[in-house]
């Protein structure tokens, strides 16, 4: 068990000396291609929810961003999330859009995202509703080559309402790639 963890840590340490995406502000006009980045992540989870129901979760979350300055970027993501509750024979598909802003301080960054999710009701799968979140938090970006990075974030939903039953927790932890 220790060998795979040590190998993974060694790979991350080896990539830490490589440069991340950069825009040269001294350049007369950095190209659009140099300012745009793509990325995203996948989610996989399972266990018991707050109401003691077994669940399985899978998600796809691609993003596209634009570097306004070397430190500040804006962008949007789309999401698809699938929940399966085998104990009560319920399957839920959620769809959403997530405009975001990000400000880098070296490898650390602040992050804000407005997240709008459309989902069916847990009690009536034929009735869909929109729910929103305002996620704010901090992250760390580890460069992987000239344009790539692996990013980890801890976000808190300042609009969280447990009675909505749409989101299990106000906390969101993400790891995703960008290139």
Residue pairs with C-beta under 8 A, 6 or more apart in sequence:
12 142
12 150
15 142
15 143
15 144
15 145
16 142
16 143
18 143
18 144
18 145
18 146
19 143
19 146
20 141
20 143
20 146
20 147
20 148
20 149
21 37
21 67
21 146
21 147
21 148
21 149
21 178
22 70
23 30
23 34
23 35
23 67
23 69
23 70
24 30
25 69
25 70
34 67
35 66
35 67
35 68
36 64
36 65
36 66
36 67
37 64
37 65
37 66
37 67
37 73
37 75
37 147
37 178
37 179
38 62
38 63
38 64
38 65
38 178
38 179
39 62
39 63
39 65
39 151
39 176
39 177
39 178
39 179
40 60
40 61
40 62
40 63
40 77
40 176
40 177
41 61
41 174
41 175
41 176
41 177
42 58
42 59
42 60
42 61
43 57
43 58
43 59
43 60
43 61
43 81
44 57
44 58
44 59
45 55
45 56
45 57
46 54
46 55
46 56
46 57
47 54
47 55
48 54
48 55
49 55
49 85
49 168
50 162
50 168
53 85
53 87
53 88
54 85
54 86
54 87
55 83
55 84
55 85
56 83
56 84
56 86
57 81
57 82
57 83
57 84
58 81
58 82
59 79
59 80
59 81
59 82
60 79
60 80
61 77
61 78
61 79
61 80
61 98
61 176
62 77
62 78
63 75
63 76
63 77
63 98
63 100
63 176
63 178
64 75
64 76
64 77
65 73
65 74
65 75
65 100
65 102
65 178
66 73
66 74
66 75
67 73
68 74
70 104
71 103
71 104
71 105
72 101
72 102
72 103
72 104
73 101
73 102
73 104
74 99
74 100
74 101
74 102
75 99
75 100
75 102
76 97
76 98
76 99
76 100
77 97
77 98
77 100
77 113
78 95
78 96
78 97
78 98
79 94
79 95
79 96
79 97
79 98
79 115
79 117
80 93
80 94
80 95
81 93
81 94
81 95
81 96
81 117
82 91
82 92
82 93
82 94
83 90
83 91
83 92
83 94
84 90
84 91
84 92
85 91
85 92
90 122
90 125
92 119
92 120
92 122
92 125
93 119
93 120
94 117
94 118
94 119
95 117
95 118
95 119
96 115
96 116
96 117
96 118
97 115
97 116
98 113
98 114
98 115
98 116
99 113
99 114
100 111
100 112
100 113
100 114
101 111
101 112
101 113
102 109
102 110
102 111
102 112
102 139
103 109
103 110
104 141
107 140
107 141
107 142
107 143
108 138
108 139
108 140
108 141
109 138
109 139
109 140
109 141
109 151
110 136
110 137
110 138
110 139
111 135
111 136
111 137
111 138
111 139
111 153
111 155
112 134
112 135
112 136
113 133
113 134
113 135
113 155
114 132
114 133
114 134
114 135
115 132
115 133
115 134
115 135
116 130
116 131
116 132
117 130
117 131
117 132
117 133
117 166
118 128
118 129
118 130
119 128
119 129
119 131
119 166
120 126
120 127
120 128
120 129
121 127
121 128
121 129
122 165
131 164
131 166
131 167
132 159
133 157
133 159
133 160
133 167
134 157
134 158
134 159
135 155
135 156
135 157
135 158
135 172
136 155
136 156
136 158
137 153
137 154
137 155
137 156
137 172
138 153
138 154
139 151
139 152
139 153
139 154
140 151
140 152
140 153
141 149
141 150
141 151
141 178
142 149
142 150
142 151
142 152
143 149
144 150
144 177
147 179
148 177
148 178
148 179
149 177
149 178
149 179
150 175
150 176
150 177
151 174
151 175
151 176
151 177
151 178
152 173
152 174
152 175
153 172
153 173
153 174
153 175
154 171
154 172
154 173
155 171
155 172
155 173
155 174
156 170
156 171
156 172
157 167
157 170
157 171
157 172
158 170
160 167
160 169
160 170
